[in-house]
Amino acid sequence: MERLPVELTQQILTHLDLASLKNAVLSSRTFLDAFQGADVMITSEILIREVNPGVLIEAVLVDKSWQPGEPRRLSQWSVLDALPQERCHKVVSYLVEGVVNGTLY
């Protein structure tokens, strides 16, 4: 891995899920160095792939509306907070679809 160009290592990281990315960065200096050089690009690629677009757009808007130095209120959340919201969104969507289609009692 150490012989690969940093750009190729960064591309490898973009194809992981968030948990695997964390493990890779914590376990390898090569991955850590590659991540630190492109953390926004790498996490953005992963989130775009893993999070429902509606949830992601809302998370980005909330994140962009926050001003540095301003304390975050409980109602504000970051882009990385979108992943648990996505899981909840999937469960709610499944239940609503089941009720609409009559497959749930």
PyMOL commands that place a pseudoatom at each C-alpha (Angstrom):
pseudoatom trace, name=CA, resn=MET, resi=1, chain=A, elem=C, hetatm=0, pos=[0.000, 0.000, 0.000]
pseudoatom trace, name=CA, resn=GLU, resi=2, chain=A, elem=C, hetatm=0, pos=[2.827, 2.384, 0.771]
pseudoatom trace, name=CA, resn=ARG, resi=3, chain=A, elem=C, hetatm=0, pos=[4.011, 2.278, -2.852]
pseudoatom trace, name=CA, resn=LEU, resi=4, chain=A, elem=C, hetatm=0, pos=[0.653, 3.282, -4.315]
pseudoatom trace, name=CA, resn=PRO, resi=5, chain=A, elem=C, hetatm=0, pos=[0.135, 6.906, -5.346]
pseudoatom trace, name=CA, resn=VAL, resi=6, chain=A, elem=C, hetatm=0, pos=[-1.786, 8.842, -2.687]
pseudoatom trace, name=CA, resn=GLU, resi=7, chain=A, elem=C, hetatm=0, pos=[-4.599, 9.525, -5.175]
pseudoatom trace, name=CA, resn=LEU, resi=8, chain=A, elem=C, hetatm=0, pos=[-5.155, 5.804, -5.669]
pseudoatom trace, name=CA, resn=THR, resi=9, chain=A, elem=C, hetatm=0, pos=[-5.165, 5.216, -1.903]
pseudoatom trace, name=CA, resn=GLN, resi=10, chain=A, elem=C, hetatm=0, pos=[-7.752, 7.989, -1.549]
pseudoatom trace, name=CA, resn=GLN, resi=11, chain=A, elem=C, hetatm=0, pos=[-9.921, 6.340, -4.205]
pseudoatom trace, name=CA, resn=ILE, resi=12, chain=A, elem=C, hetatm=0, pos=[-9.718, 3.051, -2.308]
pseudoatom trace, name=CA, resn=LEU, resi=13, chain=A, elem=C, hetatm=0, pos=[-10.928, 4.826, 0.829]
pseudoatom trace, name=CA, resn=THR, resi=14, chain=A, elem=C, hetatm=0, pos=[-13.938, 6.309, -1.001]
pseudoatom trace, name=CA, resn=HIS, resi=15, chain=A, elem=C, hetatm=0, pos=[-15.230, 2.787, -1.705]
pseudoatom trace, name=CA, resn=LEU, resi=16, chain=A, elem=C, hetatm=0, pos=[-15.432, 1.806, 1.973]
pseudoatom trace, name=CA, resn=ASP, resi=17, chain=A, elem=C, hetatm=0, pos=[-18.385, 2.288, 4.301]
pseudoatom trace, name=CA, resn=LEU, resi=18, chain=A, elem=C, hetatm=0, pos=[-17.948, 4.697, 7.228]
pseudoatom trace, name=CA, resn=ALA, resi=19, chain=A, elem=C, hetatm=0, pos=[-17.120, 1.988, 9.772]
pseudoatom trace, name=CA, resn=SER, resi=20, chain=A, elem=C, hetatm=0, pos=[-14.490, 0.442, 7.494]
pseudoatom trace, name=CA, resn=LEU, resi=21, chain=A, elem=C, hetatm=0, pos=[-13.059, 3.879, 6.744]
pseudoatom trace, name=CA, resn=LYS, resi=22, chain=A, elem=C, hetatm=0, pos=[-12.625, 4.548, 10.445]
pseudoatom trace, name=CA, resn=ASN, resi=23, chain=A, elem=C, hetatm=0, pos=[-10.910, 1.175, 10.946]
pseudoatom trace, name=CA, resn=ALA, resi=24, chain=A, elem=C, hetatm=0, pos=[-8.614, 1.697, 7.953]
pseudoatom trace, name=CA, resn=VAL, resi=25, chain=A, elem=C, hetatm=0, pos=[-7.559, 5.192, 9.030]
pseudoatom trace, name=CA, resn=LEU, resi=26, chain=A, elem=C, hetatm=0, pos=[-6.920, 4.070, 12.614]
pseudoatom trace, name=CA, resn=SER, resi=27, chain=A, elem=C, hetatm=0, pos=[-4.956, 0.987, 11.572]
pseudoatom trace, name=CA, resn=SER, resi=28, chain=A, elem=C, hetatm=0, pos=[-2.623, 2.328, 8.881]
pseudoatom trace, name=CA, resn=ARG, resi=29, chain=A, elem=C, hetatm=0, pos=[-0.410, 5.396, 8.653]
pseudoatom trace, name=CA, resn=THR, resi=30, chain=A, elem=C, hetatm=0, pos=[-0.695, 5.213, 4.846]
pseudoatom trace, name=CA, resn=PHE, resi=31, chain=A, elem=C, hetatm=0, pos=[-4.501, 5.388, 5.015]
pseudoatom trace, name=CA, resn=LEU, resi=32, chain=A, elem=C, hetatm=0, pos=[-4.374, 8.122, 7.651]
pseudoatom trace, name=CA, resn=ASP, resi=33, chain=A, elem=C, hetatm=0, pos=[-2.077, 10.304, 5.538]
pseudoatom trace, name=CA, resn=ALA, resi=34, chain=A, elem=C, hetatm=0, pos=[-4.242, 9.775, 2.451]
pseudoatom trace, name=CA, resn=PHE, resi=35, chain=A, elem=C, hetatm=0, pos=[-7.414, 10.562, 4.413]
pseudoatom trace, name=CA, resn=GLN, resi=36, chain=A, elem=C, hetatm=0, pos=[-6.028, 13.735, 5.967]
pseudoatom trace, name=CA, resn=GLY, resi=37, chain=A, elem=C, hetatm=0, pos=[-5.251, 15.046, 2.509]
pseudoatom trace, name=CA, resn=ALA, resi=38, chain=A, elem=C, hetatm=0, pos=[-8.789, 14.503, 1.210]
pseudoatom trace, name=CA, resn=ASP, resi=39, chain=A, elem=C, hetatm=0, pos=[-11.115, 13.971, 4.173]
pseudoatom trace, name=CA, resn=VAL, resi=40, chain=A, elem=C, hetatm=0, pos=[-13.977, 16.073, 2.782]
pseudoatom trace, name=CA, resn=MET, resi=41, chain=A, elem=C, hetatm=0, pos=[-13.872, 14.378, -0.626]
pseudoatom trace, name=CA, resn=ILE, resi=42, chain=A, elem=C, hetatm=0, pos=[-13.678, 10.874, 0.864]
pseudoatom trace, name=CA, resn=THR, resi=43, chain=A, elem=C, hetatm=0, pos=[-16.447, 11.296, 3.446]
pseudoatom trace, name=CA, resn=SER, resi=44, chain=A, elem=C, hetatm=0, pos=[-18.651, 13.097, 0.900]
pseudoatom trace, name=CA, resn=GLU, resi=45, chain=A, elem=C, hetatm=0, pos=[-18.353, 10.207, -1.558]
pseudoatom trace, name=CA, resn=ILE, resi=46, chain=A, elem=C, hetatm=0, pos=[-19.220, 7.688, 1.151]
pseudoatom trace, name=CA, resn=LEU, resi=47, chain=A, elem=C, hetatm=0, pos=[-22.179, 9.678, 2.477]
pseudoatom trace, name=CA, resn=ILE, resi=48, chain=A, elem=C, hetatm=0, pos=[-23.582, 10.255, -1.002]
pseudoatom trace, name=CA, resn=ARG, resi=49, chain=A, elem=C, hetatm=0, pos=[-23.545, 6.507, -1.543]
pseudoatom trace, name=CA, resn=GLU, resi=50, chain=A, elem=C, hetatm=0, pos=[-24.885, 5.491, 1.886]
pseudoatom trace, name=CA, resn=VAL, resi=51, chain=A, elem=C, hetatm=0, pos=[-27.462, 8.135, 2.808]
pseudoatom trace, name=CA, resn=ASN, resi=52, chain=A, elem=C, hetatm=0, pos=[-30.870, 8.738, 1.255]
pseudoatom trace, name=CA, resn=PRO, resi=53, chain=A, elem=C, hetatm=0, pos=[-30.615, 11.915, -0.859]
pseudoatom trace, name=CA, resn=GLY, resi=54, chain=A, elem=C, hetatm=0, pos=[-33.503, 13.612, 0.965]
pseudoatom trace, name=CA, resn=VAL, resi=55, chain=A, elem=C, hetatm=0, pos=[-31.893, 13.083, 4.354]
pseudoatom trace, name=CA, resn=LEU, resi=56, chain=A, elem=C, hetatm=0, pos=[-28.464, 14.079, 3.048]
pseudoatom trace, name=CA, resn=ILE, resi=57, chain=A, elem=C, hetatm=0, pos=[-29.734, 17.321, 1.500]
pseudoatom trace, name=CA, resn=GLU, resi=58, chain=A, elem=C, hetatm=0, pos=[-31.391, 18.308, 4.772]
pseudoatom trace, name=CA, resn=ALA, resi=59, chain=A, elem=C, hetatm=0, pos=[-28.235, 17.489, 6.720]
pseudoatom trace, name=CA, resn=VAL, resi=60, chain=A, elem=C, hetatm=0, pos=[-26.083, 19.554, 4.360]
pseudoatom trace, name=CA, resn=LEU, resi=61, chain=A, elem=C, hetatm=0, pos=[-28.455, 22.524, 4.586]
pseudoatom trace, name=CA, resn=VAL, resi=62, chain=A, elem=C, hetatm=0, pos=[-28.451, 22.412, 8.381]
pseudoatom trace, name=CA, resn=ASP, resi=63, chain=A, elem=C, hetatm=0, pos=[-24.676, 22.042, 8.437]
pseudoatom trace, name=CA, resn=LYS, resi=64, chain=A, elem=C, hetatm=0, pos=[-24.195, 24.969, 6.022]
pseudoatom trace, name=CA, resn=SER, resi=65, chain=A, elem=C, hetatm=0, pos=[-26.537, 27.195, 8.059]
pseudoatom trace, name=CA, resn=TRP, resi=66, chain=A, elem=C, hetatm=0, pos=[-24.364, 26.844, 11.157]
pseudoatom trace, name=CA, resn=GLN, resi=67, chain=A, elem=C, hetatm=0, pos=[-21.838, 29.637, 11.642]
pseudoatom trace, name=CA, resn=PRO, resi=68, chain=A, elem=C, hetatm=0, pos=[-18.422, 28.854, 13.202]
pseudoatom trace, name=CA, resn=GLY, resi=69, chain=A, elem=C, hetatm=0, pos=[-18.186, 30.188, 16.730]
pseudoatom trace, name=CA, resn=GLU, resi=70, chain=A, elem=C, hetatm=0, pos=[-21.939, 29.884, 17.181]
pseudoatom trace, name=CA, resn=PRO, resi=71, chain=A, elem=C, hetatm=0, pos=[-22.946, 27.165, 19.650]
pseudoatom trace, name=CA, resn=ARG, resi=72, chain=A, elem=C, hetatm=0, pos=[-24.843, 24.325, 18.043]
pseudoatom trace, name=CA, resn=ARG, resi=73, chain=A, elem=C, hetatm=0, pos=[-28.382, 24.004, 19.242]
pseudoatom trace, name=CA, resn=LEU, resi=74, chain=A, elem=C, hetatm=0, pos=[-29.898, 20.594, 19.827]
pseudoatom trace, name=CA, resn=SER, resi=75, chain=A, elem=C, hetatm=0, pos=[-31.989, 21.037, 16.695]
pseudoatom trace, name=CA, resn=GLN, resi=76, chain=A, elem=C, hetatm=0, pos=[-28.865, 21.391, 14.551]
pseudoatom trace, name=CA, resn=TRP, resi=77, chain=A, elem=C, hetatm=0, pos=[-26.898, 18.423, 13.318]
pseudoatom trace, name=CA, resn=SER, resi=78, chain=A, elem=C, hetatm=0, pos=[-23.951, 17.813, 11.072]
pseudoatom trace, name=CA, resn=VAL, resi=79, chain=A, elem=C, hetatm=0, pos=[-23.632, 15.909, 7.814]
pseudoatom trace, name=CA, resn=LEU, resi=80, chain=A, elem=C, hetatm=0, pos=[-22.144, 12.936, 9.683]
pseudoatom trace, name=CA, resn=ASP, resi=81, chain=A, elem=C, hetatm=0, pos=[-25.261, 12.825, 11.855]
pseudoatom trace, name=CA, resn=ALA, resi=82, chain=A, elem=C, hetatm=0, pos=[-27.234, 11.981, 8.702]
pseudoatom trace, name=CA, resn=LEU, resi=83, chain=A, elem=C, hetatm=0, pos=[-26.251, 8.302, 8.748]
pseudoatom trace, name=CA, resn=PRO, resi=84, chain=A, elem=C, hetatm=0, pos=[-28.304, 7.346, 11.853]
pseudoatom trace, name=CA, resn=GLN, resi=85, chain=A, elem=C, hetatm=0, pos=[-31.139, 9.487, 10.455]
pseudoatom trace, name=CA, resn=GLU, resi=86, chain=A, elem=C, hetatm=0, pos=[-30.934, 7.462, 7.242]
pseudoatom trace, name=CA, resn=ARG, resi=87, chain=A, elem=C, hetatm=0, pos=[-31.387, 4.213, 9.153]
pseudoatom trace, name=CA, resn=CYS, resi=88, chain=A, elem=C, hetatm=0, pos=[-34.470, 5.634, 10.866]
pseudoatom trace, name=CA, resn=HIS, resi=89, chain=A, elem=C, hetatm=0, pos=[-35.750, 6.883, 7.498]
pseudoatom trace, name=CA, resn=LYS, resi=90, chain=A, elem=C, hetatm=0, pos=[-35.432, 3.370, 6.032]
pseudoatom trace, name=CA, resn=VAL, resi=91, chain=A, elem=C, hetatm=0, pos=[-37.394, 1.808, 8.903]
pseudoatom trace, name=CA, resn=VAL, resi=92, chain=A, elem=C, hetatm=0, pos=[-40.160, 4.412, 8.711]
pseudoatom trace, name=CA, resn=SER, resi=93, chain=A, elem=C, hetatm=0, pos=[-40.333, 4.061, 4.905]
pseudoatom trace, name=CA, resn=TYR, resi=94, chain=A, elem=C, hetatm=0, pos=[-40.586, 0.271, 5.219]
pseudoatom trace, name=CA, resn=LEU, resi=95, chain=A, elem=C, hetatm=0, pos=[-43.388, 0.511, 7.778]
pseudoatom trace, name=CA, resn=VAL, resi=96, chain=A, elem=C, hetatm=0, pos=[-45.332, 3.105, 5.780]
pseudoatom trace, name=CA, resn=GLU, resi=97, chain=A, elem=C, hetatm=0, pos=[-44.989, 1.059, 2.603]
pseudoatom trace, name=CA, resn=GLY, resi=98, chain=A, elem=C, hetatm=0, pos=[-46.201, -2.013, 4.476]
pseudoatom trace, name=CA, resn=VAL, resi=99, chain=A, elem=C, hetatm=0, pos=[-49.266, -0.219, 5.793]
pseudoatom trace, name=CA, resn=VAL, resi=100, chain=A, elem=C, hetatm=0, pos=[-50.058, 1.265, 2.380]
pseudoatom trace, name=CA, resn=ASN, resi=101, chain=A, elem=C, hetatm=0, pos=[-49.674, -2.089, 0.644]
pseudoatom trace, name=CA, resn=GLY, resi=102, chain=A, elem=C, hetatm=0, pos=[-51.591, -3.916, 3.380]
pseudoatom trace, name=CA, resn=THR, resi=103, chain=A, elem=C, hetatm=0, pos=[-48.724, -6.286, 4.185]
pseudoatom trace, name=CA, resn=LEU, resi=104, chain=A, elem=C, hetatm=0, pos=[-48.477, -5.203, 7.814]
pseudoatom trace, name=CA, resn=TYR, resi=105, chain=A, elem=C, hetatm=0, pos=[-51.325, -5.771, 10.281]
for i in range(1, 105): cmd.bond("trace and resi %d" % i, "trace and resi %d" % (i + 1))
show_as sticks, trace
zoom trace
